[in-house]
Amino acid sequence: MIRANALHKAFGAKQVLNGVDFTLDRGQSLVVIGGSGTGKSVLLRCLLGLERADSGTVEIAGLRDPKPQALAAHVGMLFQGAALFDSLPVWQNVAFRMLRGPRRAGARALAIEKLARVGLDERVADLYPAELSGGMQKRVGLARAIAGDPPVLFFDEPTAGLDPIMAAVINALIRSIVTEAGATAVTITHDMTTLREVGDRVAMLHDGRIHWQGPAAEALTTDDPVMRQFTQGRVEGPIATLR
């Protein structure tokens, strides 16, 4: 369902991606981990076509090196900061893609249905993002991501900035939605709880490449020194740290 082949991306003299390769089968949930500045967000943007890789290819849902406009019908995205439109009420944020199309008449009903799926009742539909807590904004962003029932979902740091209870709620929602919909999902995170609760597979980005990948059950028990240092939060190890 998703294939990245030999992706390279540099910004000036800084090489960020240096030959990233991975494949993800239909219905699998992949969690991508790695230190700050290792290129996780750049990889995500290259997959979505928001950045063009210097070389290499991307294939998603049968589309090769798709542009964002072509990919939009196949992909749902939960941004790190929810990225809601402040000037639109919640229901219009959720059903944004339908507002100018022939399905506009059913947009509000669809939005309310998807809000219910993430645990928000109809009263939230007419509120504005500024009236919502951080956790509610994340859930609205999740409702928007699944509004078109896309076969592929991307989640960028879905629990960032949330308290442990709300983070657990978001993780549980993501896992249940991915399972029920049979969607293929890629989640970028630093959160080991998200790794355990959301992922079927894990890939670690290090030095511009996928350093390790395998089943989520093995990610926290592998003897690989880079993985052990990162997942256990150790200062000493092969990953350079500021001291």
N, C-alpha and C positions, 0 to 999 in steps of 0.2 A: 504493500500500500504506500510506503514511503521508502525511497532509496536515495542516498547521497553517495556520490562517487567522486573521490579525489578532489574534494572542494578545497580551493586555496583562496584566501582573501587577505590582502594587505592594505594598510592605510599608510601611505608614504613608505618609510623604511621599516615600519612595524608589521611583521608578519603575524597575523592573528590566527588564521586557519591554514594548516600546512599539510593538507591531504586527508581530509575527514571522510571516512567511509563507514556507512552502516545501512542496514536494511531493517524494515519493521513490517511484519506481516499484519494482515487485516485483523482487527479486533484486539491487537496487543497494545499495552500501555508501557511506554518507555519513559524512564526518568533519566534526565541528563544532569549530572553533577559536575562540579569543578570549582576551583578557586575563583575569587573575584578577578576580573580582567583576563580570564582564560579564553574568552570568545564565545561563551554560551549564547549571549544575546545576539551576537553577530551571526552565529550559526542559525539561530531561529529566524533572523531577518533574511538570511539567504534562502532558507527553506520556503519562506513566504513570498519570496520575490521582491521584498522591500529593499534588499541589497543584491546587487548582481555579483556573484563570485567571479574572481579573476580567471579561474579555470575550474573545470569539473562540471558535473551535471547533477540536477535534482529531478526526481520524478515523484509526483504525488497524485494519487488516485488516477493513474494512467496518463497524467499530463506531464510532459517533459519540459523542464525549465519554464514553468508557467509564469505569466505575469499576474500581478495581484488581482486584476479584474477578472481574468479567466478562472482563477483559483477560488474566488469569493464564494461561489455556490457550493463548493466542496469542503470548505474549511470554516471552523468556528474558533475564535481566539479570545482567551481571557487575559487581558493585559495586567501587568504587575500593579498598576495604580487604578485598575478598573477602567480608566479612560472613558468615563461617561461624559455625555454632552450636558454641560451645566444648564444650558438654556432650554432643554427639553425635559418634560416630565418622564418619570420612570418608564411608563408603558411605551412611549415613543422611542426611548433609548433601546428597549428590548426589541421592538419591532421595526427598528430603523430601516432595514433593507426593504420593508414592505410599504413604506410611507408614500413612495412615488410610483408604485407599480399597480397592476390590476388587482392585487390582493389587499389593497388599502382598507377596504370595507371590513375585512376580518382581522385587521392588525391588532386592535385593542384586545379582542377575545383571545388571540394567540398569545399576546404578551401576558395576559392574566393567567393563562394556562401554564406558561413557562415559569412565571413568578411562583405559582403554587408548587411547581416541581422543585424549586429551591427553597421552599419553606416560607415564602412571603405571601401575605394575603392581599386581596383586591384593594384594600385601602392604601397600600403602598403605591399603586399604579399612578396616582395623580400627584404624588409628591415629587419634589425635585432633588437631584443628587445631594445638594447642600443640606438637605433635611435628613439625610441618612447617616447612620454610623458607618465606620469603615467596614465592618463585617457585612452590613446590609448592602453597601456599594459593591463589595466583592460578589455577593449573591446575585445582584442585578446584572453585573458583568457576566456572570456564569449563565444566567438566563438568556442574555443576548447571544452568548456563544452558541447555545443549543437551539436558538429560535428557529433556524431553518433545518433542523435535524441533519446537520452535516455529517458525513462519514469520517471526517478527520477533525480532531480537536487539538489545539495547542494551549498550554497553560504556562504563563511566565511568572514564576515565583508566586504561586497562588496564595500562600499563607504569609507573605511578607507583611509586616506591620500589624499582624493580628495577635490577640492574646491566645494562650494555649487552647482554651475551650472553643473559640471561634475557628481557630486553625483546624481543630479536630472536626468541626462541623463541615468546613470547606473540603477537607480531605475525604470525608465520608460521602459528601455529595458528588465529588468528582469520581470516586470509585464506583458509586452506584450508577451514575449516569453513563459512564463508559461501559460498564457491564451490561446494563439494560439495553443500551442503544447498539451494542456491538461495535462501537466506534474505535478507531485507531487513534491513540493519544500520545502526545509528546509533552512532557512536563519538565520545565527547568526549575531547579530548586537547590538551596543549600540545606534544606530541612531534612534531617534523617528520618523524622517521623513521616513526612510526606513520602520519602523513598519507600519506607516499609508499607505504608497504607495504600499507596496509589499505583506503584509500579509492578509490572510483570517482569520487565527487564530493566537493567541499569547500564548506562554508558558514562564513563568518566572522560571528560575532555581535559587534556594536559599537554602542554607544549604544542598546541595547535593540532593535535591528533586525538583520536579516540584511543586512550591508553588502555582501558579495560572495559569489557562489556560482558554481560552474562545475566543469569537469572537474578531477580531481586533477592531471593533467599540466600544467595551466595555473596552478595555485595558487602555485607557486614561481617562475613566470616573468612573471606579470602585472605591468603597470606601475602598478596601483592603489597609491597611496602608503601607505594603511593596511595593506594586505596585505604590501607589501614591508617596512615597518617591523617588523611582527610576525614574519613568517616568517624575516627575516634578523636579528632580535634587535637592532635599532638603537635607541639612546637617543633620537636626534633624529628627529622626525617628527610627524604629526598626532595620534598617540596620546599623551595626557598621561602623563608619568612623573614620579616623585619624584626631585628632584635635590638 
